[in-house]
């Protein structure tokens, strides 16, 4: 797997979009600070850019440039579920690019415990965009074969691995209020 991770990280650094298994479905990812890569990801998915995307990291420190001021209780609430399959919406720093968050005031984050996704973030040394591998409005891919069928050679790399066992995408909660946005 190390050589696949190395190839994927090299592709990310060149502005590529990659696919990899996550907790529930196959994901597409890219460097969140590379506007061109994010635009390619949205084009591949045929997704409206106003929707925004979430970021995954291997630890909370990888989100330091993205998270705005928030109460300690919000951070404690999220950290109690991390690493793991829980996505939390945090206040975002003012300088977070709109191509990441779309029309949203906050930013969606997950410290993943999935071995492949976590290894990608660790090797890349930063958070990654993570969104389901599908065309907008279609079911998400649940295998590498489905990813290949949907996106073919438009992806820079498909990192092999198994899904994490969830039947549905990760739940999403608001870090400040604790409110469930998707369960």
C-alpha positions as CSV (number, residue, x, y, z in Angstrom):
1,X,0.0,0.0,0.0
2,X,2.9,2.4,0.6
3,X,3.7,2.7,-3.1
4,X,0.0,3.5,-3.8
5,X,0.0,6.1,-1.1
6,X,3.2,7.6,-2.5
7,X,1.8,7.8,-6.0
8,X,-1.5,9.3,-4.7
9,X,0.4,12.0,-2.7
10,X,2.5,12.8,-5.8
11,X,-0.7,13.2,-7.8
12,X,-2.2,15.4,-5.1
13,X,0.8,17.7,-5.2
14,X,0.5,18.0,-9.0
15,X,-3.2,19.1,-8.6
16,X,-4.7,15.6,-9.3
17,X,-8.0,14.2,-8.0
18,X,-7.7,10.8,-6.4
19,X,-10.2,8.1,-5.2
20,X,-9.9,6.0,-2.1
21,X,-12.1,4.0,0.3
22,X,-13.6,5.7,3.3
23,X,-15.8,4.7,6.3
24,X,-18.9,4.1,4.2
25,X,-18.3,4.8,0.5
26,X,-15.5,5.5,-2.0
27,X,-14.3,9.1,-1.8
28,X,-12.8,11.6,-4.2
29,X,-10.1,13.9,-2.8
30,X,-7.7,16.6,-3.7
31,X,-5.7,19.4,-2.1
32,X,-8.2,21.8,-0.6
33,X,-5.9,24.8,-1.2
34,X,-5.5,24.0,-4.9
35,X,-8.3,25.9,-6.6
36,X,-7.8,24.1,-9.9
37,X,-7.9,20.7,-8.3
38,X,-11.1,21.5,-6.5
39,X,-12.6,22.8,-9.8
40,X,-11.6,19.5,-11.5
41,X,-13.2,17.6,-8.6
42,X,-16.5,19.5,-9.0
43,X,-16.4,19.1,-12.7
44,X,-15.9,15.3,-12.3
45,X,-18.9,15.1,-9.9
46,X,-21.0,17.5,-12.0
47,X,-21.7,19.2,-8.6
48,X,-22.7,22.8,-8.1
49,X,-19.8,24.6,-6.3
50,X,-22.1,26.4,-3.9
51,X,-22.5,23.1,-2.0
52,X,-19.1,23.0,-0.5
53,X,-17.2,19.9,0.6
54,X,-15.8,18.5,3.8
55,X,-12.2,18.0,4.8
56,X,-10.6,14.9,6.4
57,X,-7.4,14.8,8.4
58,X,-5.4,12.4,10.4
59,X,-5.5,14.7,13.4
60,X,-7.1,17.9,14.4
61,X,-3.9,19.9,14.0
62,X,-4.3,19.4,10.2
63,X,-7.3,21.7,10.4
64,X,-5.5,24.6,12.1
65,X,-5.6,26.9,9.0
66,X,-9.4,26.3,8.5
67,X,-11.1,26.4,12.0
68,X,-12.1,29.8,13.4
69,X,-12.7,30.7,17.0
70,X,-15.0,28.3,18.8
71,X,-15.7,27.4,22.5
72,X,-13.6,24.6,24.1
73,X,-16.8,22.7,24.6
74,X,-17.3,22.4,20.8
75,X,-13.8,21.1,20.3
76,X,-14.3,18.6,23.2
77,X,-17.6,17.4,21.7
78,X,-16.0,16.6,18.4
79,X,-12.8,15.2,19.8
80,X,-14.8,12.7,21.9
81,X,-15.9,11.1,18.6
82,X,-12.5,11.3,16.8
83,X,-10.7,9.7,15.3
84,X,-13.8,8.1,13.9
85,X,-16.7,8.3,11.5
86,X,-18.2,11.6,12.7
87,X,-18.2,14.8,10.7
88,X,-18.6,18.1,12.6
89,X,-19.3,21.6,11.3
90,X,-17.0,24.2,12.8
91,X,-16.8,28.0,12.4
92,X,-14.3,28.7,9.7
93,X,-11.5,31.2,9.5
94,X,-12.3,34.2,7.4
95,X,-9.5,33.3,4.9
96,X,-10.9,29.8,4.1
97,X,-11.5,29.9,0.3
98,X,-15.1,29.8,-0.9
99,X,-14.3,27.0,-3.2
100,X,-14.1,24.7,-0.1
101,X,-17.2,25.9,1.8
102,X,-19.4,27.1,-1.0
103,X,-22.3,29.1,0.5
104,X,-21.9,27.8,4.0
105,X,-20.8,29.8,7.0
106,X,-19.0,26.8,8.6
107,X,-16.6,24.1,7.5
108,X,-17.2,20.4,7.7
109,X,-14.4,18.3,9.2
110,X,-13.6,14.7,10.1
111,X,-10.6,13.2,11.8
112,X,-10.7,9.9,10.0
113,X,-9.8,6.5,11.5
114,X,-10.1,4.7,8.1
115,X,-6.6,3.3,7.5
116,X,-6.3,4.3,3.9
117,X,-7.8,7.8,4.3
118,X,-5.7,8.4,7.4
119,X,-2.5,7.2,5.7
120,X,-3.2,9.6,2.8
121,X,-3.6,12.6,5.1
122,X,-0.5,11.6,7.1
123,X,1.6,11.2,4.0
124,X,0.3,14.4,2.4
125,X,0.9,16.2,5.7
126,X,-2.4,18.1,5.5
127,X,-6.1,17.8,5.4
128,X,-7.7,16.7,2.1
129,X,-11.1,17.3,0.5
130,X,-13.2,14.2,0.8
131,X,-16.5,13.8,-1.0
132,X,-18.4,10.8,-2.2
133,X,-17.2,9.2,-5.5
134,X,-20.3,9.8,-7.6
135,X,-21.9,12.1,-10.1
136,X,-24.1,14.6,-8.4
137,X,-27.4,13.1,-7.4
138,X,-26.3,9.5,-8.2
139,X,-25.4,6.7,-5.6
140,X,-21.9,6.8,-4.3
141,X,-19.4,4.1,-5.5
142,X,-19.0,1.2,-3.1
143,X,-16.1,-0.4,-4.9
144,X,-13.0,0.5,-6.9
145,X,-14.6,-1.0,-10.0
146,X,-17.6,1.3,-9.7
147,X,-15.2,4.2,-9.3
148,X,-13.4,3.2,-12.5
149,X,-16.7,2.8,-14.4
150,X,-17.8,6.3,-13.3
151,X,-14.6,8.2,-13.7
152,X,-12.2,6.1,-15.8
153,X,-8.9,7.8,-16.6
154,X,-10.1,11.2,-15.3
155,X,-8.7,10.3,-11.9
156,X,-5.0,10.6,-11.1
157,X,-4.9,7.6,-8.9
158,X,-7.3,5.0,-7.3
159,X,-5.9,3.8,-4.0
160,X,-7.0,0.3,-3.2
161,X,-8.5,-0.7,0.1
162,X,-11.7,-1.9,1.8
163,X,-14.6,0.3,3.0
164,X,-14.8,0.9,6.7
165,X,-18.1,-1.0,7.3
166,X,-20.6,1.8,7.6
167,X,-23.8,1.4,5.6
168,X,-24.5,5.1,5.2
169,X,-22.2,8.2,5.0
170,X,-20.9,9.6,8.3
171,X,-23.3,11.6,10.5
172,X,-22.8,15.3,10.5
173,X,-23.3,17.5,13.6
174,X,-22.9,21.2,14.4
175,X,-19.9,21.5,16.8
176,X,-21.2,24.5,18.6
177,X,-24.8,23.4,19.2
178,X,-24.4,19.6,19.0
179,X,-27.4,19.6,16.6
180,X,-27.6,16.6,14.2
181,X,-27.6,17.8,10.6
182,X,-27.4,14.3,9.1
183,X,-27.7,11.1,11.1
